[in-house]
């Protein structure tokens, strides 16, 4: 089981976690949770203890995975990594976007009197990123040569957007 100083790293697809798995030293235990069937691989990247996992596509898979990382494996922070599109024309393929917060484009309970995107009883639309982790990730990303780094809102949903 991971220690409290372990970071969980989630990717939806093999391509999103393959390089992370290659970078892992001291690979330890591999866990498969009964409720998700996902393979959680413990190891070390640089000086940091990590658990890397491919969760599959979709918010439900990501939520189950994050919950397992925290509740079952004891991770105290979770990073979701992967490929995505952008509405910002400045962002090029290969650039890095570090989220300041996250919203769901398909969250809609307006029929119950809530604002578009608002989560009932939470009274919020956006989920804030951890400022300390965000700063560390942004600083590390800026050290990568030939890559631009952006910070901003990330939008997710269970609908693939492939056209204007």
Buried (B, 14 or more C-beta within 10 A) or exposed (E): EBEEEBBBBBBBEEEBBEEBBEEBEEEBEEBEBEEBEBEBBBBBBEEEBBBBBBBBEEEEBBEBBBBBBBEBBBBEBBBBBBEEEBEEEEBEEEBBBBBBBBBBEEBEEEEEEBEEBBBEEEEEBBEEBEEEBBEBBBEEBEEEEEEBBBBBEBBBEEEEEEEE
